[in-house]
Amino acid sequence: QVQLVESGGGLQQAGVSLRLSCAASGGTFSSYAMGWFRQAPGKEREFVAAISWSGLTTYYADSVKGRFTISRDNAKNTVYLQMNSLKPEDTAVYYCAAERTTAWRPLARASANEYTYWGQGTQVTVSS
């Protein structure tokens, strides 16, 4: 059983950067693929980025490609989401998710249904 706790959210102006962290406990972190999702008010949860268990492979939603970077530190049991050039449309609750797998299937990693463990989320608000 893995527990996930996100941090780093807040209120930012458009154009600046923000880094989210997700600390994992209760499992062998390096056995899990990790993902970030977000949900804006009145909208469905959407995929943002995913990273393989090793950190060598990543996958991004088109809406964030080139602006966001997902990374992980297996020694610290933490996955990060570096968000640059923030836009008002990035405003959402950001969720960290984990799935125990060493296989890499990008389409599966982009689906919320393919993750077993979820954090509680952290709010990111970007003002124009």
C-alpha positions in Angstrom: 0.0 0.0 0.0 1.5 3.3 -1.1 0.6 6.7 0.4 1.1 9.8 -1.7 1.3 13.4 -0.4 1.6 16.3 -2.8 3.0 19.7 -2.0 4.2 22.9 -3.6 0.9 24.2 -4.9 -0.2 27.8 -4.5 -1.1 31.1 -6.2 1.1 32.3 -9.0 1.0 34.9 -11.7 1.1 33.8 -15.4 4.5 33.2 -16.8 6.3 32.2 -13.6 7.4 28.7 -12.5 6.3 26.3 -9.8 7.5 22.9 -8.7 5.2 20.3 -7.3 6.5 17.4 -5.2 4.9 14.1 -4.4 6.3 12.1 -1.5 5.6 8.4 -1.4 5.7 6.0 1.5 4.7 2.5 2.3 6.0 0.7 -0.8 9.1 0.2 -2.9 9.0 3.5 -4.8 11.3 2.3 -7.6 8.7 -0.4 -8.5 6.1 2.2 -9.4 5.4 4.2 -12.5 4.2 7.6 -11.5 1.9 10.2 -13.0 0.5 13.6 -12.6 -3.0 14.5 -13.4 -5.1 17.7 -12.9 -8.7 18.6 -12.5 -10.1 22.1 -13.0 -13.5 23.1 -11.7 -16.3 21.6 -13.7 -14.0 19.5 -15.8 -12.9 15.9 -15.8 -9.5 14.8 -14.5 -6.9 15.0 -17.2 -3.5 13.6 -17.7 -0.5 15.8 -17.4 2.7 13.7 -17.3 4.0 10.3 -16.5 7.4 8.7 -15.7 8.7 5.2 -15.7 10.0 3.4 -12.6 13.6 4.2 -13.6 12.9 7.8 -14.5 14.4 7.2 -18.0 11.1 7.4 -19.9 8.6 10.2 -19.7 5.3 11.1 -21.4 3.4 14.4 -21.6 0.1 15.8 -22.5 0.3 18.0 -25.6 -1.0 21.0 -23.5 2.1 20.9 -21.2 4.8 19.6 -23.5 7.8 21.9 -23.5 6.7 23.7 -20.4 6.4 21.0 -17.7 9.0 18.4 -16.7 8.4 15.3 -14.7 11.3 13.8 -12.8 11.8 11.5 -9.9 14.4 10.7 -7.2 14.1 7.1 -6.1 16.5 7.6 -3.2 14.1 10.2 -1.8 10.8 8.4 -2.8 9.7 11.6 -4.5 8.4 12.6 -7.9 8.4 16.2 -9.1 6.6 18.3 -11.6 8.4 21.4 -12.7 6.0 23.8 -14.3 7.4 26.7 -16.3 5.6 29.5 -18.2 2.4 28.9 -16.3 -0.9 29.9 -17.9 -4.2 30.7 -16.3 -5.6 27.5 -18.0 -3.1 25.5 -15.8 -5.3 26.3 -12.8 -6.4 23.1 -11.3 -6.0 20.6 -8.4 -2.9 18.6 -9.3 -2.9 14.9 -8.3 0.0 12.5 -8.0 -0.7 8.8 -8.9 1.2 5.6 -8.7 0.9 2.2 -10.3 3.1 -0.8 -9.5 4.6 -1.7 -12.8 8.0 -1.8 -14.5 6.4 -2.1 -17.9 6.1 1.1 -19.9 2.9 1.6 -21.9 2.5 5.3 -22.5 -1.2 5.2 -23.3 -1.9 3.3 -20.1 0.2 5.7 -18.1 -2.0 8.5 -19.5 -5.2 6.9 -18.2 -6.4 7.7 -14.7 -8.0 4.2 -14.6 -4.6 2.6 -14.9 -3.4 3.9 -11.5 -4.2 2.3 -8.2 -2.9 4.9 -5.7 -3.7 8.6 -5.6 -2.7 11.5 -3.5 -5.2 14.1 -2.1 -4.1 16.8 -4.5 -2.6 20.3 -4.3 -4.2 23.4 -5.7 -2.4 25.4 -8.3 -4.0 28.8 -9.2 -2.5 30.9 -12.0 -3.7 34.5 -12.3 -3.4 36.5 -15.5 
